[in-house]
Amino acid sequence: MSNLIPVALTIAGSDCSAGAGIQADLKIFQHFRVHGLTAITCVVSETQQVVRAVHPVPVEIVRDQILLLLDSFPVAAIKTGMLFSASHVAAVAEILSDFPHIPLVVDPVMIASTGTPLLETDAVVAYRELLLPLARVITPNLPEANVLLGKMIAHESEMELAARELETLFGAAVLLKGGHLDGAECVDLLVDGGVAWSFRAQRIKVAGSHGTGCTLSAAITAALAVGVPLSGAVKIAKNFLSEALSESYEFTTAQGRTLHALNQGTFLSKNEA
């Protein structure tokens, strides 16, 4: 008896608090009944409140993880998260350029939700020149899009033009995330092949909503792995993120502080792949 389970690969950093990065991706892949593979780029000491240390994994080890997994498993979709340095970005791009048939979701992680930089400055050029042109879809938030475009996107009315500019620059579909804008709704805009879709969701205020970008991009990757077209994958991912936020939970630390965590599929029952 054979049970065919789709396989997805995440190339990202390890978050010891399990709210973002590799740990979050694996929880989400599992929720969507996708077998998750991991290539770890960095080990990060962080919680929802602080990034205390970042230890990059040697590029040679990152390369070996990815090559071994692509040689060993029928990978149906790939996502990248925190890549940290230009040399890491270049190594990942060099390998993935040989696998154009596998849809690639690039979440260009640059800054943690705490405000701590997670990407070395010179890595932006490597992203622009080497990795983003390989993507099926890129998922920048507004600050990341500002860096990639070299200009500010300050209003919802500017999002479609910005997304179209990014699509033209990199030849990839763009999901521009508008969560940093003020308003009762969070608006994300997908542009794919010149066609635009707007995805709106009620803003759910959660203190320390750490890992929302990873959650969204991992859910898109899982949906692509099971064969859902991109616009449908984004819709599924947006609904999943809204549920993860609305069913978030909290912990009280030994020092009496409250930490919040997204419900990234471990306890969800309503949203099925």
N, C-alpha and C positions, 0 to 999 in steps of 0.2 A: 504494500500500500504506500502510495507517495502523496505527501501533502506539500504542494508547491507554495512556498512562502516567498513573497518578494523580498529583495535584499536592498538595503540602502546603506551608504557609507557617509559618515560625518567626519570631516577633517577640521578639528577645532581644539580649543583649549579645555583643560580640565578645571572645573569649578568645584572646590571642596565643599561648598555649601549646597551643591546639587540643584541650584535654581537656574543656572545657565550652562552654556557649554556642553561638553560631551555628555554629562550626566542627564541634563535636561533632554537632550536629543534622544538618548536611549529610552527614556520614559515615554516620550511621545511616539517614537517608532513602535514601541511595544503596544501602546494603546491602539495604533492603527494596524496592528497585526503585520508589521514589517520587521524582518530580522535586521537588527542594527549592527553595523561594523564601525570601529572607531580607529582613527589615526590621530594621536594626540600631539599637538604642536607646542603646548605650553602647560606647565603646572602652575595654577594660580591659587594663592591663599586669599580667599575673599568670602565675604558674606553679602547680604543685601545692603549693608551699611558701609563697608570699607573694602578696598583692595589693598592688601598689605604687602604682597610680594608676587612677582611674576618670574618664573624660571623657564626659559625657553628650552625645548627639547632640541638636541643637535639636529641640524638639517638632514644629515645622513640617516638618522633614525626615523625621521618623519618620512623621508623618501622610501625607506625599506618597508615601513608599515603599509604605505599606500600601494606600492608595487606588489607586495605579497598578497594583500587582500584582493586587488584587481585580478591577480593571476589565479586566485583560489576560489573566488565566489562569483556567481552571476549577478553582478551589481546592476540594479535597475535605475538608480538615481543616486546623486551625490550632492552633498551640501558642504560648503566651507563656512566656518565661523572665524574665530580669532586665529590669525596667522602670524601676527606680531612683527615680523621683520621682512625686509625686501628679499632676503635670501630664502626665507620660507615661502613667500609668495611665488618667487621665481621657480623654485623646485616643484611646487604643487602644479603650477601652470605648465611646466615642461612635461610632466607626466600626463596630466589630463588632456593635453593637446593631442595625445595619441588615442583618446577615447571620445571622439566627438559624438558618437551615437548614444552616449549616456547623458541624460539631461542633468545639468549642473545648476544648482541654486547657490548663488554667491551672496552671503550676508556680509557686507564689508564692515566688519566690526572695527570701530576706531576708538570709541570712548565708552567706558562703563557707565551704568546708570548713576554711579556715585560721582561721576565727573573725572575719574582717573583715566588717562590715556592708555589704550591697549594696543596701539599700533605705532611703531617707530615712523618718524616723519618721512623718511625716504622710501618707505614701503608704499606710499600712495602712488608714486610713479609706476612701481611694479604692478600694482593693481590695475591702473589705467591702461598700461601698455601690454600686459601679459595675461592677466586672469579674467578681467571683466569681458573681453571680447569672446571668451570661450563659453560664457554662461548662457543657459536657457533663459534665466531670469535673475536679475539682481534686485536686492531688497533693501535699499538704503533708507534710513530715516532722514529727516530734514537736515540735521547737522552734517551727516555724512554726504548727502547730496550737495550741500553747500560747498564742501571740500572738493568733491569731484567736479563740480561745475565752476568753482571759483567765484561764486556769487551767492547772495542771500535769497532764500525763498521765504518770504515773510507772511504770505496770505494764501488761503485756499485757492483763490483765483489764479495764482501763479503756478500751481502744482502741475497742471496738465502740460503747459509749455515746457516746464523743467523736465518732466518725465519724457516728453518727446525728444528733447535735446539729448538726454542721457541715452535713449534708445538709438538715436542717430550716431552719437559718439562711439558707442560700444557694440552696436549691432546685436543687442540682446534686449529681450523684454525687460521692462522695469516696473517693479511694484514700489512706488514712492509712498512711504508711510508718513501720515500727517499727524501722528499722535502728539507732537510737540506744539502744535497750534492750540490756541485757546478755543473753547466752545463745548457745547453739550454733547457733541458727537466727535468721534475719531473717524477721520476720512482718509482712506488709502486709495491710491489711484494706480491702476494697472494699465500699461500701454504695451500692446503686443502686436507687431505687424501693422502699426499705425492705427489700430483700433483701441479705443479707451473704454475701460470699465471703472466705475466708481463704487467703492465698497464702504458703506457707512455703518457704524455701530455706536450705540449709546456709550458715552464715556463712563467707565466704572472706576471710581477712585479707590485705589488700594495703596496703602502706605508701603513703600519699598517694593514696587512691582518689578522686581529683579527678574530678568530673563524673558521679557515679552518678545524681544526680537528673535531670540533663539527659538522660542516656542512657535512663533509664526513660521519662520523659515523651515524648521524641522517638520511641521505639519504639512507644508507645501511639498517638501521632499518626499514624505511618506505617501501623499496622495499621488504624486507623479510616479512613484515606484509601483503603485497598483494600477497605473494606466489611466488616471483621470487627466483630461486636458487641463492646460494651465489655468484658464479662467475658473474652471470648476474647482481646481486644487486650491486656488486662492480663496474662493468662497468657503470651502470646507475649513481651511485654516483659520479664516477670520471668525467663523462660528465657534471653532474649537477654542481660540484665544479668549473670546468673550465668555465662554463657559468656564475656562480656567481662571479668569479674573473673578467672575461672580462667585465661584466656589473656592476662592482662596482661603487659606487658614493661617493661624498664627501660633507662635511659640513665645514663651516667656523665658528669658535667659536667667542664669544664676544671679546676674547683676540687676535683674528686674526690668531689663529692656524687652521690648516686644519686637519680634521679627516676623515678617509676613512671607508666605510662600504661595506661589501659584499652584493650583491643583492641575498638574500637567499629565493627567490621565491615570494616575495610580488609583484614584478612588472614583473617577468618573464612570457613570453607567449609562447616561442618556445619549451621549454622542458616540455613535458607533461608526467605524469606517465603512 
